[in-house]
Amino acid sequence: MNENNRFLLFLAFGMSLFFLVMHLFSLERFMWAGFACSSLLAGNHQQLKERSIARLLGAISGSVLFLVVMRYLPSDYWLFVGPAAGFFLGFSTNYRNQTMINCFGALLLAQGIYGLEPAVSLRVLLNMFGILFGVTYLLGMKKSSSISI
């Protein structure tokens, strides 16, 4: 089996295991944790620590910034938040800032379902869960297999 096929098998198994765990815990908004996990599994594994920290800092800072903006921005202007975030996302060049700006679109939709503070809390917690799972899976596979991660 060539290196590419081993990587694809590693990625498919990791994400399948992740979705099983998410299903067993019946967590909502599994895609938030899924994006956090998959970005670590599919990314540069030599930069696992840096990417994990960047993802965590981006999710926390983006969620808190969204909370502040939505508290003080008049509701008449909320419809501009999503397009403005998409515009700024196009100019973002590093992973932490992309994660931070991406929070705005996700939380804009989720706040209508959960409320502002619960949506922000859920976003941060699910990102933490996805990061934790991704790091644990990567380190576990590195220790227990011959796959070069």
C-alpha positions as CSV (number, residue, x, y, z in Angstrom):
1,M,0.0,0.0,0.0
2,N,1.5,3.4,-0.9
3,E,1.9,6.3,1.4
4,N,-1.2,8.2,0.0
5,N,-3.5,5.2,0.5
6,R,-2.2,4.7,4.1
7,F,-2.9,8.4,4.8
8,L,-6.4,8.2,3.4
9,L,-7.1,5.0,5.4
10,F,-5.8,6.7,8.6
11,L,-8.0,9.8,7.9
12,A,-11.1,7.7,7.1
13,F,-10.7,5.6,10.2
14,G,-10.1,8.6,12.4
15,M,-13.1,10.5,11.2
16,S,-15.4,7.5,11.3
17,L,-14.3,6.8,14.9
18,F,-14.9,10.5,15.6
19,F,-18.4,10.4,14.2
20,L,-19.2,7.2,16.2
21,V,-18.1,9.0,19.4
22,M,-20.1,12.1,18.6
23,H,-23.2,9.8,17.9
24,L,-22.7,7.9,21.2
25,F,-22.6,11.2,23.2
26,S,-25.5,12.6,21.2
27,L,-23.7,16.0,20.8
28,E,-25.4,18.6,18.7
29,R,-23.6,20.6,16.1
30,F,-21.2,17.8,15.6
31,M,-19.8,19.6,12.5
32,W,-18.1,22.2,14.7
33,A,-16.2,19.5,16.5
34,G,-15.7,17.6,13.2
35,F,-14.1,20.6,11.5
36,A,-11.7,21.0,14.4
37,C,-10.8,17.4,14.4
38,S,-10.5,17.0,10.6
39,S,-8.4,20.0,10.3
40,L,-5.8,18.4,12.6
41,L,-6.0,15.0,11.0
42,A,-5.7,16.2,7.5
43,G,-3.2,19.0,8.2
44,N,0.5,19.0,8.7
45,H,1.1,16.6,11.5
46,Q,4.6,18.0,12.2
47,Q,2.7,21.2,13.3
48,L,0.2,19.4,15.5
49,K,0.9,21.6,18.6
50,E,0.9,24.8,16.7
51,R,-2.3,24.0,14.8
52,S,-4.1,22.8,17.9
53,I,-3.3,26.0,19.8
54,A,-4.2,28.2,16.8
55,R,-7.5,26.4,16.5
56,L,-8.3,26.7,20.2
57,L,-7.3,30.4,20.3
58,G,-9.2,31.2,17.1
59,A,-12.4,29.5,18.3
60,I,-12.2,31.2,21.7
61,S,-11.3,34.7,20.5
62,G,-13.8,34.5,17.6
63,S,-16.6,33.4,19.8
64,V,-15.9,36.0,22.4
65,L,-15.6,38.7,19.7
66,F,-18.9,37.6,18.2
67,L,-20.5,37.8,21.7
68,V,-19.3,41.4,22.1
69,V,-20.3,42.5,18.6
70,M,-23.8,41.0,18.9
71,R,-24.4,42.5,22.3
72,Y,-23.6,46.0,21.1
73,L,-24.5,46.0,17.5
74,P,-28.2,47.1,16.9
75,S,-30.3,44.2,15.6
76,D,-31.0,46.1,12.4
77,Y,-27.4,45.5,11.4
78,W,-27.2,41.8,12.2
79,L,-27.9,40.9,8.6
80,F,-24.5,42.4,7.6
81,V,-22.5,40.3,10.1
82,G,-22.4,37.1,7.9
83,P,-21.4,38.8,4.6
84,A,-18.8,41.0,6.4
85,A,-17.3,37.9,8.0
86,G,-17.1,36.2,4.6
87,F,-15.5,39.3,3.1
88,F,-12.8,39.4,5.8
89,L,-12.3,35.7,5.7
90,G,-11.2,36.1,2.1
91,F,-8.3,38.3,3.3
92,S,-7.3,36.1,6.2
93,T,-4.0,34.3,5.6
94,N,-3.4,32.4,8.8
95,Y,-5.2,29.5,10.4
96,R,-6.0,31.1,13.7
97,N,-7.6,34.2,12.1
98,Q,-9.5,32.0,9.6
99,T,-10.9,30.0,12.6
100,M,-11.7,33.2,14.4
101,I,-13.6,34.8,11.5
102,N,-15.4,31.6,10.7
103,C,-17.0,31.7,14.1
104,F,-19.2,34.6,13.0
105,G,-21.0,32.8,10.3
106,A,-21.5,29.7,12.4
107,L,-22.6,31.5,15.5
108,L,-24.9,33.9,13.6
109,L,-27.0,30.9,12.6
110,A,-26.7,29.1,15.9
111,Q,-27.7,32.0,18.1
112,G,-31.2,31.8,16.6
113,I,-31.5,28.2,17.7
114,Y,-29.7,28.2,21.1
115,G,-29.5,31.9,22.1
116,L,-26.4,34.0,22.1
117,E,-24.5,32.8,25.2
118,P,-25.4,29.1,24.8
119,A,-24.3,29.1,21.2
120,V,-21.0,30.7,22.1
121,S,-20.4,28.2,24.8
122,L,-21.3,25.3,22.6
123,R,-19.0,26.5,19.9
124,V,-16.0,26.7,22.2
125,L,-16.7,23.4,23.9
126,L,-17.2,21.5,20.7
127,N,-14.0,22.9,19.2
128,M,-12.2,21.9,22.4
129,F,-13.7,18.4,22.0
130,G,-12.7,18.1,18.4
131,I,-9.1,19.3,19.1
132,L,-8.8,16.9,22.1
133,F,-10.1,13.9,20.0
134,G,-7.8,14.8,17.0
135,V,-4.7,15.1,19.1
136,T,-5.5,11.9,21.1
137,Y,-6.1,10.0,17.9
138,L,-3.0,11.3,16.2
139,L,-0.7,10.6,19.1
140,G,-2.3,7.2,19.7
141,M,-1.9,6.2,16.1
142,K,1.7,7.4,16.0
143,K,2.5,5.4,19.1
144,S,0.7,2.2,18.0
145,S,1.4,1.9,14.3
146,S,4.0,2.2,11.6
147,I,2.1,4.9,9.8
148,S,4.2,8.0,9.6
149,I,2.0,10.7,10.9
